[in-house]
Amino acid sequence: MPSCYRFSGPFVVRLTGLGLVVVALVLLLLVALVSVLSLPAAALGVVVAIVSAAVAVGLAVLATRRPVVVRFDEGGYRIRLVRGAGVRQAPWTQVEHASATTVAGERCVVLHLRDGRTSTVPVGVLAGRPDDFVRDLQQRLNRGHGYRPLTEPPG
């Protein structure tokens, strides 16, 4: 059964706030442009209405359908929507080892592949506990390489 990890709620809120700031700056630029070029106010009204509708739809989609960022299945992993992730997809058999590190102040898991390339996952932006993510990753790596848990000897 696959495991899917999505962005955490606080990260989505932070991203939404950043998006709203960008939209506000664009609208401010448009107001200045309409003023400088002496364009009709109706042009500004139409643009503001279109931008507002697009932002509302975008925020509604983001709030209700947080996309899957990391997906683990029996064959391997896939990473989406993470800038600087490196290799976005690989089978478990290509992963040589995993390590925990900090990149730009963010806790990350780095998957080192046999060919020297890496995949980096910032665990702080994922929903759920980072320890659960790492435990799931370890179990899938072990199964992918054919390792079995040790059992107690009989008797």
Buried (B, 14 or more C-beta within 10 A) or exposed (E): EEBEBBBBEEBBEEEBEEBEEEBEEEBEEBBEEBEEEEEEEEEBEEBEEEBEEEBEEEBEEBEEEBEBBBBBEEBBBBBEEBEEBBBEBBEBEBBBEBEEEEEEEEBBBBBBBEEEEBBBBBBBBBBEEBEEBBEBBEBBBEEBEEEEEEEEEEE
